[in-house]
């Protein structure tokens, strides 16, 4: 017997990656240049927002983090919220903490110490009164997202664009920057004098 697919055919195809930062997508009515970092950031942010569990990478040896007193107090208050984004942190004395684990997606993208600065920023944001979990998700999504300069295989490009096109807000990254620029074939023809 023959299987019949009822899946809607895609109205786009990947043409390739440019400067290891942008993915060129051909659509029915034009070309789209997609910022790979911003698209991945949008995907991750919405996954966190939807309550998708964030896998934690636990360290064999905890990383000690020391902060000024006021920042340490703010970070101590933020610990329950940090757990929701996969950061395992515990107090270790008056101004110090032990970082025992963090989001597994970060393990591939950054060295452990590279995430300490965002942790300190979170403490400052928390202390300033902005307790929004959204801000924490934005920071983790940004830190975990594919970077400009990373070469993606055709399969990775395809998966990234397919997931991005399914997001609720594909036009902007969580920080508000545009994710893609589109030029219609009509605009292209005009620019080329056709």
C-alpha positions as CSV (number, residue, x, y, z in Angstrom):
1,X,0.0,0.0,0.0
2,X,1.0,3.6,-0.6
3,X,1.2,6.0,2.2
4,X,-0.5,9.3,1.6
5,X,0.9,12.4,3.3
6,X,-1.5,15.1,4.3
7,X,1.3,17.4,5.4
8,X,1.2,20.8,3.8
9,X,4.1,21.3,1.4
10,X,6.7,23.8,2.5
11,X,6.5,27.2,0.9
12,X,10.2,27.8,1.4
13,X,13.6,26.2,0.9
14,X,17.1,26.9,2.2
15,X,19.5,28.4,-0.3
16,X,22.5,28.4,2.2
17,X,24.4,30.2,4.9
18,X,26.1,33.5,4.3
19,X,29.1,34.7,6.4
20,X,28.3,32.0,8.9
21,X,25.7,34.4,10.3
22,X,22.7,34.5,8.0
23,X,20.6,31.8,6.4
24,X,19.1,32.6,3.0
25,X,15.6,31.3,2.5
26,X,13.7,31.3,-0.7
27,X,9.9,31.8,-0.3
28,X,7.1,31.9,-2.9
29,X,7.3,35.6,-3.2
30,X,10.9,36.5,-2.3
31,X,14.1,36.0,-0.4
32,X,14.5,36.2,3.4
33,X,17.9,36.7,5.1
34,X,17.6,35.3,8.6
35,X,20.0,36.1,11.5
36,X,20.8,32.6,12.8
37,X,21.5,33.8,16.4
38,X,18.3,35.9,16.6
39,X,16.2,33.1,15.2
40,X,17.6,30.5,17.6
41,X,17.3,33.0,20.5
42,X,13.5,33.3,19.7
43,X,13.1,29.6,19.6
44,X,14.8,29.0,22.9
45,X,13.0,31.9,24.6
46,X,9.6,30.6,23.6
47,X,10.5,27.1,24.7
48,X,11.4,28.4,28.2
49,X,8.3,30.6,28.2
50,X,6.1,27.5,27.5
51,X,7.6,25.8,30.5
52,X,9.7,23.3,28.7
53,X,12.1,21.7,31.2
54,X,15.6,23.0,31.0
55,X,18.1,20.2,31.3
56,X,20.9,21.0,33.8
57,X,24.6,20.2,33.3
58,X,26.0,19.5,36.7
59,X,29.6,20.3,37.3
60,X,32.0,17.7,38.8
61,X,33.6,20.5,40.8
62,X,31.4,23.4,41.7
63,X,32.5,26.9,40.7
64,X,32.7,29.4,43.5
65,X,31.2,32.8,42.8
66,X,32.0,35.8,45.0
67,X,30.0,39.1,44.8
68,X,29.8,42.3,46.7
69,X,27.5,42.1,49.7
70,X,24.5,43.9,48.1
71,X,24.7,41.9,44.9
72,X,25.1,38.7,47.0
73,X,21.9,39.5,48.8
74,X,20.1,40.1,45.5
75,X,21.4,36.9,44.1
76,X,20.4,34.9,47.2
77,X,16.8,36.2,46.7
78,X,16.9,35.2,43.0
79,X,17.9,31.5,43.6
80,X,14.4,30.1,43.3
81,X,13.9,31.9,40.0
82,X,17.3,30.8,38.8
83,X,16.4,27.2,39.4
84,X,13.5,27.6,36.9
85,X,16.0,28.4,34.2
86,X,18.4,25.5,35.1
87,X,20.9,27.4,37.3
88,X,21.9,25.4,40.4
89,X,23.3,27.8,42.8
90,X,23.6,27.6,46.6
91,X,24.9,30.1,49.2
92,X,28.4,29.4,50.4
93,X,29.2,31.9,53.2
94,X,28.2,35.5,53.4
95,X,29.1,36.8,49.9
96,X,29.9,33.6,48.1
97,X,27.9,31.0,46.2
98,X,28.6,27.6,44.7
99,X,27.5,27.2,41.1
100,X,26.8,23.4,40.9
101,X,25.1,23.3,37.5
102,X,23.6,25.4,34.8
103,X,21.5,25.0,31.6
104,X,22.9,22.2,29.5
105,X,22.5,24.3,26.4
106,X,25.1,26.7,27.7
107,X,27.6,23.9,28.2
108,X,28.1,23.6,24.5
109,X,28.3,27.3,23.8
110,X,30.3,28.8,26.7
111,X,33.0,27.9,29.2
112,X,31.7,27.8,32.8
113,X,33.3,31.0,33.8
114,X,31.7,32.8,30.8
115,X,28.3,32.6,32.4
116,X,29.4,34.2,35.7
117,X,29.0,37.7,34.3
118,X,25.4,37.2,33.3
119,X,24.7,35.7,36.8
120,X,26.1,38.9,38.3
121,X,23.9,41.0,35.9
122,X,20.9,39.0,37.0
123,X,21.7,39.8,40.6
124,X,21.9,43.5,39.7
125,X,18.6,43.4,37.8
126,X,17.0,41.6,40.7
127,X,18.3,44.2,43.1
128,X,17.1,47.0,41.0
129,X,13.5,45.7,41.3
130,X,13.1,44.0,37.9
131,X,12.1,40.5,39.0
132,X,10.8,39.4,35.7
133,X,11.4,35.8,34.8
134,X,11.2,36.9,31.2
135,X,14.5,38.8,31.6
136,X,16.2,35.6,32.9
137,X,14.8,33.6,30.0
138,X,16.1,36.3,27.6
139,X,19.6,36.2,29.0
140,X,19.7,32.4,29.0
141,X,18.3,32.2,25.4
142,X,20.9,34.7,24.2
143,X,23.8,33.0,25.9
144,X,22.7,29.5,24.6
145,X,21.8,30.5,21.1
146,X,23.9,29.7,18.0
147,X,26.4,32.5,17.4
148,X,27.3,34.4,14.3
149,X,30.5,32.7,13.0
150,X,29.2,29.2,13.6
151,X,29.0,27.2,10.5
152,X,25.7,25.2,10.3
153,X,25.2,22.0,8.2
154,X,22.3,22.1,5.7
155,X,20.4,19.8,8.1
156,X,21.0,22.2,11.0
157,X,19.9,25.2,8.8
158,X,16.7,23.4,7.8
159,X,15.9,22.5,11.4
160,X,16.6,26.0,12.7
161,X,14.4,27.7,10.1
162,X,11.6,25.2,10.4
163,X,11.5,25.7,14.2
164,X,11.8,29.5,13.9
165,X,8.9,29.6,11.4
166,X,6.7,27.9,14.1
167,X,7.4,30.5,16.8
168,X,4.6,32.8,17.9
169,X,6.7,36.0,17.2
170,X,9.1,35.2,14.4
171,X,9.7,38.8,13.5
172,X,11.8,39.8,16.5
173,X,14.3,38.2,18.9
174,X,13.4,38.4,22.7
175,X,15.4,41.7,22.9
176,X,13.3,43.3,20.2
177,X,15.8,43.1,17.3
178,X,14.5,42.0,13.8
179,X,15.2,38.4,13.1
180,X,15.0,38.6,9.3
181,X,14.9,40.9,6.3
182,X,12.8,40.1,3.3
183,X,13.0,41.3,-0.3
184,X,10.2,40.3,-2.7
185,X,11.0,39.1,-6.1
186,X,9.1,42.2,-7.4
187,X,11.4,44.5,-5.4
188,X,14.5,42.6,-6.6
189,X,13.4,42.9,-10.2
190,X,12.9,46.6,-9.8
191,X,16.3,47.1,-8.3
192,X,17.9,45.2,-11.1
193,X,16.0,47.2,-13.8
194,X,13.7,44.3,-15.0
